[in-house]
Structure formats: C-alpha cells, structure tokens
C-alpha cells in the first residue's frame, strides 16, 4: 500500500474527491469533519446556501452510518457502547458537489430500503415536498427506525438530481449499501 498511496491520492483528485474517510465514526468526529468541510468550501468562495446544503447532506448520511451500520466496534466506555463503521466521500464534479456514503446492512432490510429509495427517486420536487409534510405529521417511527424516517426524504428534497443508490451482496447475511446525493 505504501508504494500505491500516491496513485490512490491521484485517483481521488481525478475523480474530484477532496474528502474521503473510511472506518469507525462517532458523533464527535462527524462534528469535526463537518467543520473542516465547511471551512474548505468557504475558502473556495462557495455560496453559503451550497455550503449549508453540502453540510446537511454530509451530516444526514454520516448519521445513517452511525445509526444503521451493521459493522459495530464495541467500546470499553459504558456511556459510549460502540462505534459504527462506514465510508463517506465528498467531491466536486460537473459543477456540483456530491456526498457518497456506504455501510454494511443486514440483507433482510435491502428490499424495504430499495422500495423506499426507488419511490423517492421517482418523485418530483413537489411530490417530495408533499410527502415530507405527510411523514412529518406521523407520530410513530417506522419499524427499526431510530428517527422519524425523514432523513432520506430530506436528502432527496435537497439534491439537485435524483438520489442514487446501490446494494452489493457481501454474504448470506449482509449487503453493502451505497448512497449518493448531488448538490
């Protein structure tokens, strides 16, 4: 790997990737990385609204890793039971920023997640707005959800193009879930 690190960095640059993190992630790390990304984009004179949208997409996608990744690393601290593992990438291509994330999920959740994301992918901006309002009114979170189930809807609403996603089967129990939003 040592000999190939420069080639790896060159490939990231060619793909417009200016941030890439793979491994265990915590809420504290999310805050630090988010601040760094905001500062980097501000230095490039990126508009405030774009900086805020990229930051919001980044936060939402890392939160999904933290809450839903099937790859957990136990900690020896009672107040912090575990870290979740995944990958997050931020880049710039075709005059748009993008946030790409991925993490392991249980195969039993793939069909339900694919159905939900496909529906969001096919909605217009007006349909997404109405759907978001409808879902906000619901009090009961979805099964196996740690939130109100609004995260993917919010991502789809803020993205300038339909969200992209993929599932790669890893073994009988797990798949790797990837999600890309373009801002």
DARA-V321153 format. One record per run of one state. SS is the DSSP state (2 for helix, 1 for strand, 0 for the rest). FROM is the first residue (numbers start at 0). LEN is the number of residues. If there is no record, write none. Layout:
BEGIN
[[SS & FROM & LEN] [SS & FROM & LEN]]
END
This chain:
BEGIN
[[0 & 0 & 1] [2 & 1 & 13] [0 & 14 & 2] [1 & 16 & 9] [0 & 25 & 1] [2 & 26 & 17] [0 & 43 & 4] [2 & 47 & 21] [0 & 68 & 3] [1 & 71 & 6] [0 & 77 & 2] [1 & 79 & 14] [0 & 93 & 2] [1 & 95 & 11] [2 & 106 & 15] [0 & 121 & 3] [2 & 124 & 13] [0 & 137 & 13] [2 & 150 & 8] [0 & 158 & 5] [1 & 163 & 6] [0 & 169 & 4] [1 & 173 & 9] [0 & 182 & 1]]
END
